[in-house]
Amino acid sequence: MTKHEYLEQLRKELRRLPKEEVERAVNYYEEYFDEAGEENFESTAEELGSPASIAPQILKDAAIRSIKEPAKSVKSSAQAVWMVILAIFAAPIGLPIGFALVVTIGALAVAVLAVIAAVVLAFVVMVASGVVTIATSLVFVFTNGVGGIMPLGVGMAAMGTGIIGLYLIVVCGKWILLGIARLFQRRITGRNAK
């Protein structure tokens, strides 16, 4: 195989690319062979591999370059239209997956809020039961004497535990909300900076 035959075969392998991309690749390999010298063509071609083996990498590189470069021509705009059409046809798969993801995240958020509400309610009930127990035990202290002291202590313990629990929930909730606000602020600030 001669240099001319090698480059023609490479052109055939790259026929799906735009002409300027094909010429860029062919010129690169032509210069590569010229630098190696005519007498080293066989060893250089063997080192590079067949045109069929190097063409896929050239196609990948061209695709990556076309993604990074903005549209310059009508043909590039047509490629953008084809990408939109592809996205529309992918929508029957992507939309249900996205919907399922949103529903799952929403369900997790509802579950977390339900757990938090249950814990808050438990502490509120502890405070309320403590108040009721204290009020009842005061009646027993005056009517029964020593028998009312133990319910008084239990009521105070329940009320104190409930108050401490509610305080911790408020403090932790404040930290969590501030953390979430900072996270969203960083996301928004980072997105605007780009």
C-alpha positions in Angstrom: 0.0 0.0 0.0 1.3 3.4 -0.9 0.9 6.7 1.0 -1.7 7.8 -1.6 -3.7 4.6 -1.2 -3.5 4.8 2.6 -4.9 8.4 2.6 -7.6 7.6 0.1 -8.8 4.7 2.3 -8.7 7.0 5.3 -10.9 9.5 3.3 -13.4 6.7 2.6 -13.5 5.8 6.3 -14.2 9.4 7.3 -16.8 10.1 4.6 -19.5 10.8 7.3 -17.6 13.8 8.6 -17.8 17.3 7.0 -15.2 17.9 4.3 -13.2 20.3 6.4 -12.8 17.7 9.1 -11.8 15.0 6.6 -9.2 17.3 5.1 -7.9 18.2 8.5 -7.4 14.6 9.4 -5.9 13.6 6.0 -3.5 16.6 6.1 -2.4 15.6 9.6 -1.6 12.1 8.5 0.0 13.2 5.3 2.3 15.5 7.2 3.0 12.7 9.6 4.1 10.4 6.7 6.1 13.3 5.1 8.1 13.8 8.4 8.8 10.1 8.7 10.1 10.1 5.2 9.1 8.0 2.1 11.5 5.2 3.0 9.8 4.8 6.5 6.3 4.7 5.1 5.7 1.0 5.8 6.9 1.1 9.4 5.0 4.3 10.1 1.8 2.9 8.6 2.3 -0.2 10.7 2.8 1.9 13.8 -0.4 3.9 13.2 -2.5 1.0 12.2 -4.9 0.7 9.3 -7.2 3.5 8.3 -10.1 1.5 9.5 -8.6 1.2 12.9 -7.7 4.9 13.3 -11.0 6.3 11.8 -13.2 5.6 14.9 -10.9 7.8 17.1 -10.9 10.6 14.5 -14.7 10.4 14.4 -14.9 10.6 18.2 -12.5 13.6 18.4 -14.6 15.4 15.7 -17.8 14.7 17.6 -16.3 16.1 20.8 -15.0 19.2 18.9 -18.4 19.8 17.4 -20.0 19.7 20.8 -17.6 22.2 22.2 -17.7 24.7 19.3 -20.8 26.9 18.8 -22.8 26.5 15.6 -21.2 28.3 12.7 -23.3 27.3 9.8 -26.8 26.2 8.7 -25.5 22.6 8.7 -24.5 23.0 12.4 -27.9 24.5 13.1 -29.5 21.5 11.4 -27.5 19.2 13.7 -28.9 21.2 16.6 -32.4 20.6 15.3 -31.7 16.9 15.0 -30.5 16.9 18.6 -33.8 18.5 19.6 -35.8 15.9 17.7 -33.7 13.1 19.3 -34.5 14.7 22.7 -38.2 14.7 21.9 -38.1 11.0 20.9 -36.2 10.3 24.1 -38.9 12.1 26.1 -41.1 9.0 26.5 -38.3 7.4 28.4 -36.9 10.4 30.1 -40.1 12.0 31.3 -41.4 9.0 33.3 -38.0 8.5 34.9 -37.8 12.2 35.8 -41.4 12.1 37.1 -40.6 9.0 39.2 -37.5 10.7 40.6 -39.5 13.9 41.5 -42.2 11.8 43.2 -39.7 9.7 45.1 -37.9 12.8 46.4 -41.3 14.3 47.3 -42.3 11.1 49.1 -39.0 11.1 51.1 -39.6 14.8 52.0 -43.1 14.0 53.2 -41.8 11.0 55.2 -39.1 13.1 56.9 -41.6 15.9 57.7 -44.0 13.2 59.1 -41.2 11.9 61.4 -40.3 15.4 62.5 -44.0 16.2 63.2 -44.4 13.0 65.2 -41.3 13.8 67.4 -42.6 17.3 68.0 -46.0 16.0 68.8 -44.5 13.5 71.2 -42.6 16.3 73.1 -45.8 18.5 73.2 -47.7 15.6 74.6 -45.0 15.0 77.2 -45.3 18.7 78.3 -49.1 18.5 78.4 -49.0 15.2 80.3 -46.5 16.7 82.7 -48.8 19.7 83.4 -51.8 17.4 83.9 -49.8 15.1 86.2 -48.5 18.0 88.3 -52.0 19.5 88.7 -53.4 16.1 89.7 -50.5 15.4 92.1 -51.0 18.7 93.8 -54.5 17.7 94.6 -53.2 14.4 96.0 -50.5 16.1 98.1 -53.2 18.2 99.9 -55.6 15.3 100.3 -53.3 12.3 100.6 -50.1 13.8 101.9 -46.9 11.9 100.9 -48.7 9.8 98.2 -48.9 12.8 95.9 -45.2 13.6 95.9 -44.2 10.8 93.5 -46.7 11.8 90.7 -45.5 15.4 91.2 -41.9 14.3 90.5 -43.0 12.2 87.5 -45.0 15.2 86.1 -42.0 17.5 86.5 -39.7 15.0 84.8 -42.1 14.6 81.9 -42.6 18.3 81.5 -38.9 19.0 81.7 -38.1 16.3 79.2 -40.7 17.7 76.8 -39.5 21.3 77.1 -35.8 20.2 76.6 -36.9 18.1 73.6 -38.8 21.0 72.0 -35.9 23.4 72.6 -33.5 20.9 70.9 -35.9 20.5 67.9 -36.1 24.3 67.5 -32.3 24.7 67.7 -31.6 21.8 65.4 -34.3 22.8 63.0 -32.8 26.3 62.8 -29.3 24.9 62.0 -30.8 22.5 59.4 -32.8 25.3 57.7 -29.7 27.6 57.7 -27.6 24.8 56.2 -30.2 24.1 53.4 -30.4 27.9 52.7 -26.6 28.1 52.4 -26.5 25.0 50.1 -29.1 26.6 47.8 -27.3 29.9 48.0 -24.0 28.3 46.9 -25.8 26.4 44.1 -27.4 29.6 42.8 -24.3 31.7 43.2 -22.1 29.0 41.5 -24.6 28.7 38.6 -24.7 32.5 38.1 -20.9 32.7 38.2 -20.7 30.3 35.3 
